[in-house]
């Protein structure tokens, strides 16, 4: 990956999805396949990240997404789903 860098998808601005205007349902971005990020080569051409690369670049994607959330004003930290109160059944 020396000649490619990871960048925020220009189509969905890093969200990875859109709200369908007709059904109001979330649909994955076609440009990035729902990841929110793409590879950009030395010529400025963007391409989807191959599924085989995700395990290798997962920590970098997490860092980029944390930066994006900070830019949006989010000040919290990521929690594993099991640690999220809204997902626990604490009846």
Backbone torsions as a table, in degrees:
resi	resn	phi	psi	omega
1	UNK	NA	19.8	-175.5
2	UNK	-65.7	-30.4	-178.5
3	UNK	-95.9	3.8	180.0
4	UNK	-125.2	144.9	174.8
5	UNK	-120.2	155.4	175.9
6	UNK	-86.2	128.9	179.2
7	UNK	-137.1	158.9	176.6
8	UNK	-65.1	136.9	178.7
9	UNK	-63.2	127.1	-179.1
10	UNK	-74.8	-19.0	-179.2
11	UNK	-75.6	-45.2	-176.4
12	UNK	-111.4	1.4	179.0
13	UNK	57.5	34.1	175.3
14	UNK	91.3	-7.1	-179.7
15	UNK	-72.9	-35.7	-179.6
16	UNK	88.6	-4.1	-178.0
17	UNK	-153.8	168.3	175.6
18	UNK	-133.2	161.6	170.3
19	UNK	-95.9	121.8	178.9
20	UNK	-61.8	129.3	-175.5
21	UNK	-68.4	-23.7	-179.1
22	UNK	-91.5	-42.8	-174.7
23	UNK	-102.2	-13.2	-177.0
24	UNK	61.2	24.6	176.5
25	UNK	-99.9	152.1	177.9
26	UNK	-75.6	133.1	176.3
27	UNK	-129.1	139.1	179.3
28	UNK	-62.5	145.3	176.0
29	UNK	-68.7	130.6	179.7
30	UNK	-69.9	-29.8	-176.3
31	UNK	-69.1	-38.2	-174.9
32	UNK	-116.0	3.8	-177.1
33	UNK	58.9	28.9	175.1
34	UNK	89.1	2.3	-179.1
35	UNK	-84.4	-25.5	-177.3
36	UNK	89.9	-7.9	-177.0
37	UNK	-136.4	154.9	179.9
38	UNK	-138.1	167.9	170.0
39	UNK	-87.5	141.1	173.3
40	UNK	-122.0	125.9	-178.9
41	UNK	-86.6	179.7	-176.4
42	UNK	-62.5	-21.6	178.9
43	UNK	-91.5	2.9	180.0
44	UNK	83.2	14.1	-179.8
45	UNK	-90.7	127.5	179.7
46	UNK	-91.2	146.2	176.2
47	UNK	-145.6	154.4	178.9
48	UNK	-62.9	151.1	175.5
49	UNK	-81.4	123.7	177.7
50	UNK	-63.4	141.9	179.2
51	UNK	-51.8	-36.4	-178.1
52	UNK	-64.0	-20.3	-178.2
53	UNK	-86.7	-16.9	-171.6
54	UNK	-59.3	-42.6	-179.7
55	UNK	-60.9	-38.1	-177.6
56	UNK	-72.3	-31.6	-174.0
57	UNK	-110.2	9.2	-175.1
58	UNK	-56.0	-44.5	-177.9
59	UNK	-66.7	-35.8	177.0
60	UNK	-66.4	-41.0	177.2
61	UNK	-62.7	-40.4	177.6
62	UNK	-61.6	-41.6	178.8
63	UNK	-64.6	-45.5	179.2
64	UNK	-62.0	-40.3	-179.4
65	UNK	-70.7	-35.2	175.5
66	UNK	-62.7	-40.2	176.7
67	UNK	-62.3	-42.4	179.8
68	UNK	-61.9	-43.7	179.6
69	UNK	-65.1	-37.7	177.2
70	UNK	-63.3	-39.4	177.6
71	UNK	-62.4	-29.4	179.1
72	UNK	-82.9	-5.5	178.1
73	UNK	100.0	3.0	179.0
74	UNK	-70.7	131.0	-177.2
75	UNK	-117.2	-0.1	-179.8
76	UNK	-80.8	-170.1	176.9
77	UNK	-130.3	157.2	-178.9
78	UNK	-68.0	142.7	176.3
79	UNK	-125.9	144.0	173.6
80	UNK	-61.8	144.2	-179.2
81	UNK	-52.3	-34.5	179.1
82	UNK	-66.6	-20.8	-179.3
83	UNK	-95.3	-0.3	-179.2
84	UNK	-90.0	121.0	-176.4
85	UNK	-55.8	-37.2	-177.6
86	UNK	-65.2	-21.9	-179.0
87	UNK	-96.9	-10.6	-179.4
88	UNK	-86.6	149.9	176.3
89	UNK	-103.0	80.9	-176.5
90	UNK	-98.7	52.6	-178.2
91	UNK	-75.6	NA	NA
